[in-house]
Amino acid sequence: MPDSSLPQILSTIDSWPVPHAACAVIRSGEVVASHGEINRIFRLASISKVITSWTCLIAVEEGSVSLDDAVGPPGSTLRHCLAHAAGYGFDTTTPIMGVGKRRIYSNTGIEIAAKHVAERTGLMFADYMNEAIFEPLGMSDTSLKASPAYAVFSTVDDMALFMQELIQPTLISDATAKDAVTIQY
């Protein structure tokens, strides 16, 4: 698709039944088009899980934690929690399925993973995330305000910086990034 058609395509968000919307297109690590209130701070909802998982992978590479650390219910590891395979339901505090039996989309597993990193690093998870991701990438309008599963707040401009990190990792190794997008269970 030629870049000249992007403004018209992106403007379709103007018809969405929401009070505010913004978007950007990244190609080859660069923002090639954007539309809407790109500097407005939005709650990222479950996109927070991706940022939290990336933060946990930085802690793995730093040696603060291991993906094989026992985390969650018996038999579960940090890897299980990050892969939604620890057996927790969406927001249950007790498992509803055996570890590794099935992936169940879960806020709880992500929250427990973040808590593990916080305990091992001795830092509040929000502070660790800020130091590990937001500061190095220059995401000055981004913060974790509550649950690491759904309460990161950011702008489209800052999220474009994070998307560039996902495309061309600088904070973790290529091998770890590849493992992050490989089916685990």
N, C-alpha and C positions, 0 to 999 in steps of 0.2 A: 504494500500500500504506500503510495507516495505521501511524503510529509505534507504536501499541500492539501490533502483531503482530511488530515487530522483535525483541524479546527472545527469543521462541520460535524465530523463524527463525535468529537468530544462534547460538542454543544448539546448533544442529545440528553445529557444529564440535567439540563435546564428544565426538562419536562418531568423529571422524577417528582413524586409527591412527597418531597422532604423540604424542610426550610433551607437547608444548606447542603451543597455538594461541591466537590472539587476532585480533579483527577490529573494524572500526568502519564505520559508515555515515555518509557526509557528504552533506548536502542543503543547497543554497543556501549553501555555504561554512561550514556549521556541523556539528559532530559531533552527530548526533541519537540515536545508539545505539552501544554497544560491548559487547564480550563477551570474556571470557578474561583472560589476563595482559597487559593493555595496557601495562604498564610494564616488561615483560620485554624484554631486548635479544635480537633475532633477527638472523641474517645474512640480508640481503635478497636474496641471490643475484642474479638478472638484473634485478631492479628497480633494482639499482645502475646499470645502463646508462642508465636514464631520468634519474637524478640526475646522472650524469656528463655526459650530453648537455645537460641544463639548465645545468650549470656551464660547459660549453663555449660555450653561447649567451650567457651573461653575459660571457664573455671576448670574444666577437664584438662585443657591444654596447659594451663598454668600449674597443674598438679594439685590443686586444692581439693578436687573430687575426682572420682572415677565413674565411668558409666556403669561399672560393675559393683559399685557401692550398694549395700543393702539399704533400700529406701522404700517405705510403704509397707504393705502387708508382707507376711513371711513369704520368702521366695522371690520377692520383687526387688528390682534394682532401679537405679536412676534411669537407666536406659528404658526399662518398662514404663516408668512414669512419663518420660518424654515422648514415648511412642504410643501413649494411650492404651497400654497393655498391662497395667498394674491391677486391673480388675475393678477399679472404681467406676461408679456411674457418673453421669454428668456433674452432679454436685453432691454425691453421697460421701459421707465420711468413713463408711465401711464398704469393703468390696462387695460387688454384686455378681462377680464372675471370678473364676480362677485366674491366677497370674498367667499371662501369655496365651490364654485360651482364645481371646477375641479382643480386637481393638474396640474400645468404647470411648467416644469423645468425652473428655473429662476435664473439668476445671480443677478438680481435686488433685489429680496426679501432677498437674503443672504446678499447683500451689505447693505441694509437698516437695517437688523437685527444687523449687526456689528456696523453700525453707531449709533444705539440706545444704544448698550452696551458702546460704547466709550463716548457718551454724558452723560450717567448715571454714569459711573465710573470716568469721568474726565481724562481718559488716552487715548492716541492714541490706536486704536484697535490692531495694531501690537505689541505695548508694553504690552498691557493687555494679548494678546495671548502668548507672550513670557513668561510673569510672571506666567500665569495660566497653561500653558501646556508644553512649550518647556523646561523651566528650571527645573520644578519638575520631568519631565520624563528623563532628561539628553539628550535632543535632541539638541546637541550643533551645529549641522550643518544644522539646519532648521530655516527658517525665512519667514515672510510675506513681500513681496516686493512691492505689489500694491493691486489689488482687492482681498478681502477675499473670493471671489467666485472662483478664479482660479489662484492666484499668490503666493501660498505657494511653496517654494523651499526646497527640502530635499534630503536625501540619503536613500537608502534601509535600511541601519543600523538604522537610526533614525526612519524611518517609521515602522520598526519592533517593536520599543519601543512603538509607538503609537498604533499599532495593538494589542500589549499585553494589553494596557490600555482599548481598546474596548472589549477585551475578558474578562479581569478581572479588572474592574474599581477601581481605587484608588483615582481619582480626583473628582468624583461625586458618589452619592449613587447608590446602586443597583436599587432602585426604579426609580430614574431619568434615569438611563441607560436603563432600561426596557421600560420606557415611550418613550425614544428616538427612539426605533425601533418598536414602536406600531403605526399602521396606525392612523392618527389623523383626517383626513377628507375624 
